[in-house]
Amino acid sequence: MSIRGITKRWLLNSLGMIVVILVAIECGLALFIHEFFYNGVQQTINNKSTSLVNIFPGFKEDSEKHFVSKAKIYVADFEDKKLMEVTAFDNNNEPILTSTGFLPDNNVEMLDYVAAQNSEDHVGFYTGPNFSGENVMAKTKAIYTNDGEYIGAVRYVVSLRSVDNTILWMTVGCITVGLAILLFVIMSSSYFINSIVNPIREIGKTARKIALGDFNARIDKTFDDEVGELCDTVNYMARKLGESEQVKNEFISSISHELRTPLTAIKGWAETIELGEEKDFEMNKRGLKVIIHESERLCGLVEELLDFSRMECGKMVLTLERIDILAEISEAVYMFKDRAASENKELIYSEPPILSPVLGDKNRLRQVFINIIDNALKYTPNGGKVDIKVKEAESFIYIVVSDTGCGIPAEHLPHVKDKFYKANTTQKGSGIGLAVANEIILLHSGSLDITSEENVGTVVTVAIPVIKTNNEA
């Protein structure tokens, strides 16, 4: 499987940075260990060479013969023979005595010996391979008289084999620890990365299922963190989409029925008129009335769908002007007078003498009032009552429509203004009338509120702001 996504970014960024840091630490530790041990060896040699002042207290005034005798004693009695090799040289650069018992070859180049004779402090130092290839550290102290006459030298040589082995093993140990840390980081980080990547992959798979229409797909929540919250969000989205899909399907079924009913009536009466006798004037007249009525109903449904489409696309435009809202309310009430009487329902309208003007679209506002009154009559039984009151208070005009109908169950009440939602599927309607009405009122900077009690009735309150005068502005 190719490494990609979060895992790839982690490898390139976090793990790469950790590796760089560990390599830098390892290199720093290796350098520190090397310098620590080499400086320790050098300090030991320096301490021995510094003690020559005490061994040869009068070496600056001693003759060559006196120096040689003391040098032999010093080398012969040298107490750290196991740690280092010490060799004494005379003024002819010939070795006098060595602590190992084996005199060095005169042909062997000793860079520290040459440096001691040529330096101002009469000290020479060398670290590197000797004639046999072994890594050594050597220091030579050249001895002069007070007159500046060279009378000999003492050279210390320490083999660095054991030191290098110690440095090697300590470096290997540090590298091993570093690799163990890196392995631990990789394992712990892999677990952490997988705890994020795997749920996200499952979320992606589930999201694709949801996109293809499987709204029953769910994600198992494993962790109670941001990833778990994302799982809950996706599951909530799927549930809401499923509910919306169900509502949409119910809407399509409902609107299809709503459209089919007037079309069936129109078609039926048109065929009846076509096949009927010409002299049956009353039947033809009754049929034409039905056709006209159902055509108007069909146009209303189509116009409602067009309004909903404009609302969804954000293209619902109002033609705002200064209007007398009382006239629009009165006209809407008048339209339902005959219907209320024919259905044995009491339509009560309390009209105030005057109202302040509002800035609005009179056609759209009339559409809202018609929709609300129509719903009130629709859900009110025979012998029931629909009461319409209008009042002005606190720079708003309130239109209150109350009925004594079946009411809206509490679980449906928060959703009645949602698109496609129908609390009562037994009644005719598309389920988008209130959604459109609410949008129209919101575009007028007003509000549409609904309160209801089941089997008691429903109250719809529309609030629209009046035009502010110059003193109020």
C-alpha positions as CSV (number, residue, x, y, z in Angstrom):
1,M,0.0,0.0,0.0
2,S,1.4,3.4,-1.0
3,I,2.1,5.8,1.8
4,R,0.0,8.9,1.3
5,G,-2.1,11.5,3.1
6,I,-1.6,12.1,6.8
7,T,0.9,9.2,7.1
8,K,3.0,10.7,4.3
9,R,3.0,14.1,5.8
10,W,4.0,12.7,9.2
11,L,6.9,10.7,7.6
12,L,8.1,13.8,5.8
13,N,7.6,16.3,8.6
14,S,7.4,14.9,12.1
15,L,9.4,11.7,11.7
16,G,12.0,13.4,9.4
17,M,12.5,16.1,12.0
18,I,12.8,13.5,14.8
19,V,15.4,11.6,12.7
20,V,17.4,14.8,12.1
21,I,17.3,15.7,15.8
22,L,18.4,12.2,16.8
23,V,21.2,12.2,14.3
24,A,22.4,15.6,15.5
25,I,22.2,14.4,19.2
26,E,24.1,11.2,18.3
27,C,26.8,13.1,16.5
28,G,27.1,15.5,19.4
29,L,27.3,12.7,21.9
30,A,29.9,10.8,19.8
31,L,32.0,14.0,19.6
32,F,31.6,14.7,23.3
33,I,32.6,11.1,24.2
34,H,35.7,11.3,21.9
35,E,36.8,14.6,23.3
36,F,36.1,13.6,26.8
37,F,38.3,10.5,26.7
38,Y,41.0,12.0,24.6
39,N,41.1,15.1,26.8
40,G,41.4,12.7,29.8
41,V,44.4,11.0,28.3
42,Q,46.0,14.3,27.3
43,Q,45.4,15.6,30.9
44,T,47.1,12.5,32.3
45,I,50.1,13.0,30.0
46,N,50.2,16.7,30.9
47,N,50.3,15.9,34.6
48,K,53.2,13.6,34.1
49,S,55.2,16.0,32.0
50,T,54.5,18.8,34.5
51,S,56.0,16.7,37.3
52,L,59.4,16.8,35.5
53,V,60.1,20.1,37.3
54,N,60.0,18.2,40.5
55,I,62.0,15.2,39.1
56,F,64.7,17.4,37.7
57,P,64.8,20.4,40.1
58,G,68.1,21.6,38.7
59,F,67.9,20.3,35.1
60,K,68.5,23.8,33.7
61,E,71.9,23.9,35.3
62,D,72.8,20.2,35.1
63,S,75.4,18.9,32.7
64,E,74.4,16.4,30.1
65,K,76.0,13.6,32.1
66,H,74.1,14.6,35.2
67,F,70.8,14.7,33.2
68,V,71.4,11.3,31.6
69,S,71.9,9.6,35.0
70,K,68.7,11.3,36.5
71,A,66.7,10.4,33.3
72,K,67.7,6.7,33.6
73,I,66.5,6.7,37.2
74,Y,63.3,8.5,36.3
75,V,62.4,6.1,33.5
76,A,63.5,3.0,35.5
77,D,61.3,4.0,38.4
78,F,58.3,5.3,36.3
79,E,55.2,4.1,38.2
80,D,52.7,4.3,35.3
81,K,54.4,1.9,33.0
82,K,51.1,0.0,32.4
83,L,49.4,3.2,31.3
84,M,52.0,4.8,29.1
85,E,55.5,4.5,27.7
86,V,58.1,7.0,28.7
87,T,61.4,7.4,26.9
88,A,64.4,9.7,27.7
89,F,66.6,11.2,24.9
90,D,70.1,12.8,25.1
91,N,71.2,15.9,23.3
92,N,72.2,13.8,20.3
93,N,68.6,12.6,19.8
94,E,69.6,9.2,20.9
95,P,67.3,7.3,23.2
96,I,68.8,6.8,26.7
97,L,66.2,4.4,28.2
98,T,62.5,3.4,27.6
99,S,60.0,2.1,30.2
100,T,59.2,-0.9,28.0
101,G,62.8,-1.9,27.7
102,F,62.7,-1.6,23.9
103,L,64.5,1.4,22.4
104,P,62.7,3.0,19.5
105,D,64.1,2.9,16.0
106,N,66.1,6.0,15.1
107,N,64.5,6.0,11.7
108,V,61.0,6.4,13.1
109,E,59.6,9.9,12.6
110,M,58.4,11.4,15.9
111,L,56.5,14.6,15.0
112,D,56.0,15.6,18.6
113,Y,59.8,15.2,19.3
114,V,60.6,17.5,16.4
115,A,57.9,20.0,17.5
116,A,59.3,20.2,21.0
117,Q,62.7,21.2,19.8
118,N,61.3,23.9,17.5
119,S,58.5,25.4,19.7
120,E,58.9,28.3,22.1
121,D,57.5,26.4,25.1
122,H,59.7,23.3,24.3
123,V,56.6,21.0,24.1
124,G,55.4,18.9,21.2
125,F,52.1,17.0,20.9
126,Y,50.9,14.4,18.4
127,T,47.9,12.2,18.0
128,G,47.6,9.7,15.3
129,P,49.0,6.3,14.0
130,N,52.6,5.3,15.0
131,F,55.0,3.4,12.8
132,S,53.0,0.2,13.3
133,G,49.7,1.8,12.5
134,E,48.4,1.9,16.1
135,N,46.6,5.0,17.2
136,V,48.6,6.8,19.9
137,M,48.9,10.1,21.7
138,A,52.4,11.4,22.3
139,K,53.9,14.3,24.1
140,T,57.6,15.4,24.2
141,K,59.2,17.8,26.7
142,A,62.5,19.2,25.5
143,I,65.0,20.2,28.3
144,Y,67.4,23.1,28.0
145,T,70.0,24.6,30.4
146,N,69.8,28.2,31.6
147,D,72.2,29.1,28.8
148,G,69.7,27.7,26.2
149,E,71.7,24.5,25.5
150,Y,69.6,21.5,24.6
151,I,70.6,18.6,26.9
152,G,67.8,16.1,26.3
153,A,64.1,15.3,26.2
154,V,61.5,13.1,27.8
155,R,58.7,11.6,25.6
156,Y,55.4,10.1,26.8
157,V,53.4,7.8,24.5
158,V,49.9,6.3,25.3
159,S,48.2,3.7,23.2
160,L,44.7,4.8,22.3
161,R,43.5,1.3,21.4
162,S,41.5,0.7,24.6
163,V,40.3,4.3,24.6
164,D,39.1,4.0,21.0
165,N,37.4,0.7,21.8
166,T,35.6,2.3,24.7
167,I,34.6,5.3,22.6
168,L,33.4,2.8,19.9
169,W,31.3,0.8,22.3
170,M,29.8,3.9,24.0
171,T,29.0,5.4,20.6
172,V,27.4,2.1,19.5
173,G,25.4,2.2,22.8
174,C,24.2,5.7,22.1
175,I,23.2,4.7,18.6
176,T,21.4,1.7,19.9
177,V,19.5,3.9,22.4
178,G,18.8,6.4,19.7
179,L,17.4,3.6,17.4
180,A,15.4,2.3,20.3
181,I,13.9,5.8,20.9
182,L,13.2,6.1,17.2
183,L,11.5,2.7,17.1
184,F,9.4,3.6,20.1
185,V,8.5,6.9,18.5
186,I,7.6,5.1,15.2
187,M,5.5,2.5,17.1
188,S,3.7,4.9,19.4
189,S,3.2,7.5,16.5
190,S,2.0,4.7,14.2
191,Y,-0.6,3.7,16.7
192,F,-1.6,7.4,17.1
193,I,-1.6,8.0,13.3
194,N,-3.7,4.9,12.7
195,S,-6.2,5.9,15.4
196,I,-6.8,9.0,13.3
197,V,-6.3,7.7,9.7
198,N,-8.4,4.6,10.1
199,P,-11.5,6.4,11.4
200,I,-11.0,9.1,8.7
201,R,-10.9,6.4,6.0
202,E,-14.1,4.9,7.5
203,I,-15.6,8.3,7.5
204,G,-14.6,8.7,3.8
205,K,-16.2,5.4,2.9
206,T,-19.3,6.1,4.8
207,A,-19.5,9.6,3.3
208,R,-19.3,8.1,-0.2
209,K,-22.1,5.7,0.6
210,I,-24.2,8.6,1.9
211,A,-23.4,10.5,-1.3
212,L,-24.7,7.6,-3.3
213,G,-27.9,7.6,-1.4
214,D,-27.4,5.1,1.4
215,F,-28.6,7.3,4.2
216,N,-28.7,4.3,6.6
217,A,-24.9,4.1,6.6
218,R,-23.4,4.9,10.0
219,I,-19.9,5.1,11.5
220,D,-18.9,3.3,14.7
221,K,-17.6,5.8,17.2
222,T,-14.4,4.6,18.8
223,F,-12.8,7.6,20.5
224,D,-14.5,10.4,22.5
225,D,-12.4,13.2,20.9
226,E,-12.4,15.4,17.8
227,V,-12.5,12.3,15.6
228,G,-15.4,10.9,17.6
229,E,-17.1,14.3,17.3
230,L,-16.6,14.1,13.5
231,C,-18.2,10.6,13.5
232,D,-21.2,11.9,15.4
233,T,-21.5,14.8,12.9
234,V,-21.4,12.5,9.9
235,N,-23.9,10.2,11.5
236,Y,-26.1,13.2,12.3
237,M,-25.8,14.4,8.7
238,A,-26.8,11.0,7.4
239,R,-29.8,10.9,9.7
240,K,-30.9,14.4,8.7
241,L,-30.3,13.7,5.0
242,G,-32.4,10.5,5.4
243,E,-35.2,12.5,7.0
244,S,-34.9,15.1,4.3
245,E,-35.0,12.4,1.6
246,Q,-38.1,10.9,3.2
247,V,-39.8,14.3,3.5
248,K,-38.8,15.0,-0.2
249,N,-40.3,11.7,-1.3
250,E,-43.4,12.4,0.6
251,F,-43.5,15.9,-0.9
252,I,-43.2,14.5,-4.4
253,S,-45.9,12.0,-3.7
254,S,-48.1,14.7,-2.2
255,I,-47.5,17.2,-4.9
256,S,-48.0,14.6,-7.6
257,H,-51.4,13.8,-6.0
258,E,-52.2,17.5,-5.7
259,L,-51.4,18.0,-9.4
260,R,-53.2,14.9,-10.5
261,T,-56.5,15.7,-8.7
262,P,-57.2,19.0,-10.6
263,L,-55.9,17.5,-13.9
264,T,-58.2,14.5,-13.5
265,A,-61.2,16.7,-12.8
266,I,-60.3,18.9,-15.8
267,K,-59.8,16.0,-18.1
268,G,-63.0,14.2,-16.9
269,W,-65.2,17.2,-17.4
270,A,-63.6,18.1,-20.7
271,E,-64.4,14.5,-22.0
272,T,-67.9,14.7,-20.6
273,I,-68.6,18.0,-22.3
274,E,-67.0,16.7,-25.5
275,L,-69.1,13.5,-25.5
276,G,-72.3,15.1,-24.1
277,E,-75.3,16.4,-25.9
278,E,-75.1,20.1,-27.0
279,K,-78.5,20.8,-25.5
280,D,-77.4,19.9,-22.0
281,F,-76.5,23.5,-21.2
282,E,-76.6,23.2,-17.4
283,M,-74.2,20.2,-17.3
284,N,-71.8,22.0,-19.6
285,K,-71.9,25.1,-17.5
286,R,-71.3,23.1,-14.3
287,G,-68.4,21.3,-16.0
288,L,-66.8,24.5,-17.2
289,K,-67.0,25.9,-13.6
290,V,-65.2,22.9,-12.3
291,I,-62.6,23.2,-15.1
292,I,-62.1,26.9,-14.3
293,H,-61.9,26.2,-10.5
294,E,-59.5,23.3,-10.9
295,S,-57.4,25.3,-13.4
296,E,-57.1,28.1,-10.9
297,R,-56.1,25.6,-8.2
298,L,-53.5,24.1,-10.6
299,C,-52.1,27.5,-11.3
300,G,-51.9,28.2,-7.6
301,L,-49.9,25.0,-7.1
302,V,-47.6,25.8,-9.9
303,E,-47.1,29.4,-8.7
304,E,-46.4,28.0,-5.2
305,L,-43.7,25.7,-6.6
306,L,-42.2,28.6,-8.6
307,D,-42.1,30.7,-5.5
308,F,-40.4,27.9,-3.6
309,S,-37.8,27.5,-6.4
310,R,-37.1,31.3,-6.3
311,M,-36.7,31.1,-2.5
312,E,-34.3,28.1,-2.7
313,C,-32.2,29.9,-5.3
314,G,-32.3,33.2,-3.4
315,K,-34.0,34.9,-6.3
316,M,-37.2,35.9,-4.6
317,V,-37.3,39.7,-5.3
318,L,-39.8,42.1,-3.6
319,T,-41.3,45.2,-5.1
320,L,-41.3,47.4,-2.1
321,E,-43.5,50.4,-1.8
322,R,-45.4,52.4,0.7
323,I,-48.7,50.5,1.2
324,D,-51.8,50.4,3.3
325,I,-51.5,46.9,4.8
326,L,-55.1,47.1,6.1
327,A,-56.4,47.0,2.6
328,E,-54.5,43.8,1.7
329,I,-55.7,42.1,4.9
330,S,-59.3,43.1,4.2
331,E,-59.1,41.9,0.6
332,A,-57.7,38.5,1.8
333,V,-60.4,38.1,4.4
334,Y,-63.1,39.0,1.8
335,M,-61.9,36.2,-0.5
336,F,-62.8,33.6,2.2
337,K,-66.2,35.0,3.3
338,D,-68.3,32.8,1.0
339,R,-66.1,29.7,1.6
340,A,-66.4,30.0,5.4
341,A,-70.2,30.4,5.1
342,S,-70.5,27.4,2.7
343,E,-68.5,25.2,5.1
344,N,-70.5,26.4,8.1
345,K,-67.5,28.0,9.7
346,E,-67.5,31.4,11.4
347,L,-64.9,33.9,10.1
348,I,-64.5,36.9,12.4
349,Y,-62.5,39.9,11.4
350,S,-61.7,42.7,13.8
351,E,-60.7,45.6,11.6
352,P,-59.0,48.6,13.3
353,P,-59.9,52.1,12.0
354,I,-56.5,53.0,10.8
355,L,-52.9,51.6,10.7
356,S,-49.6,53.1,10.0
357,P,-48.2,52.5,6.5
358,V,-45.6,49.8,5.9
359,L,-42.9,49.3,3.3
360,G,-43.7,46.1,1.5
361,D,-44.8,44.1,-1.6
362,K,-48.6,44.1,-1.5
363,N,-48.9,41.1,-3.7
364,R,-46.5,39.0,-1.7
365,L,-48.1,40.1,1.6
366,R,-51.6,39.3,0.3
367,Q,-50.2,35.9,-0.7
368,V,-49.1,35.3,3.0
369,F,-52.4,36.4,4.4
370,I,-54.3,34.1,2.0
371,N,-52.1,31.2,2.8
372,I,-52.5,31.6,6.6
373,I,-56.3,32.1,6.4
374,D,-56.7,29.2,4.0
375,N,-54.8,26.9,6.4
376,A,-56.9,28.1,9.3
377,L,-60.2,27.3,7.5
378,K,-58.7,24.0,6.2
379,Y,-58.0,22.6,9.6
380,T,-61.1,24.0,11.3
381,P,-64.0,21.6,11.5
382,N,-67.6,22.5,10.5
383,G,-69.1,24.8,13.2
384,G,-65.6,26.0,14.2
385,K,-64.4,29.6,14.3
386,V,-61.5,31.5,12.7
387,D,-60.7,34.8,14.3
388,I,-58.5,37.5,12.7
389,K,-57.3,40.5,14.7
390,V,-55.0,43.3,13.7
391,K,-53.2,45.7,16.0
392,E,-50.3,48.2,16.0
393,A,-47.8,48.3,18.9
394,E,-44.2,49.3,19.4
395,S,-43.6,50.2,15.7
396,F,-44.9,46.8,14.5
397,I,-48.3,45.8,13.0
398,Y,-49.4,42.4,14.3
399,I,-51.8,40.2,12.3
400,V,-53.1,37.4,14.6
401,V,-55.1,34.5,13.0
402,S,-56.5,32.0,15.5
403,D,-58.7,29.0,14.8
404,T,-60.5,26.2,16.8
405,G,-59.1,23.5,14.6
406,C,-57.4,20.2,15.3
407,G,-54.1,21.9,16.4
408,I,-50.6,20.8,15.8
409,P,-48.9,18.1,17.9
410,A,-46.0,19.3,20.0
411,E,-43.5,17.2,18.1
412,H,-44.5,18.7,14.8
413,L,-44.7,22.3,15.8
414,P,-41.0,23.2,15.5
415,H,-41.0,21.9,11.9
416,V,-44.2,23.3,10.4
417,K,-42.2,26.1,8.7
418,D,-39.7,23.7,7.2
419,K,-39.9,23.0,3.5
420,F,-41.8,19.9,2.4
421,Y,-43.0,19.4,6.0
422,K,-46.7,18.4,6.5
423,A,-47.9,17.8,10.1
424,N,-51.2,16.4,8.8
425,T,-50.9,14.2,5.7
426,T,-54.6,13.7,5.4
427,Q,-55.2,17.3,4.3
428,K,-54.5,18.7,0.9
429,G,-51.5,20.8,0.3
430,S,-47.9,20.8,-0.9
431,G,-46.2,21.4,2.4
432,I,-44.3,24.4,1.2
433,G,-46.9,27.2,1.7
434,L,-45.8,28.1,5.2
435,A,-42.1,27.9,4.2
436,V,-42.7,30.4,1.4
437,A,-44.8,32.6,3.6
438,N,-42.2,32.7,6.3
439,E,-39.5,33.6,3.8
440,I,-41.6,36.5,2.5
441,I,-42.2,37.9,6.0
442,L,-38.4,37.6,6.8
443,L,-37.7,39.6,3.6
444,H,-40.0,42.3,5.0
445,S,-37.8,42.3,8.2
446,G,-40.8,40.8,10.1
447,S,-41.5,37.5,11.8
448,L,-44.0,34.6,11.6
449,D,-44.7,32.8,14.8
450,I,-47.0,29.8,15.4
451,T,-48.3,28.5,18.6
452,S,-50.7,25.5,18.9
453,E,-52.4,23.1,21.2
454,E,-53.6,19.8,19.9
455,N,-57.4,19.5,19.7
456,V,-57.7,23.2,20.9
457,G,-56.5,25.3,18.0
458,T,-53.6,27.2,16.4
459,V,-52.6,30.8,16.5
460,V,-50.4,32.4,13.8
461,T,-48.9,35.8,14.5
462,V,-47.4,37.9,11.7
463,A,-45.3,41.0,12.7
464,I,-44.4,43.6,10.1
465,P,-42.5,46.8,10.9
466,V,-44.1,50.1,10.1
467,I,-42.4,52.9,8.2
468,K,-40.4,55.0,10.6
469,T,-41.0,58.7,10.6
470,N,-38.2,61.3,10.5
471,N,-38.5,61.7,14.3
472,E,-38.2,58.0,14.9
473,A,-35.3,57.5,12.5
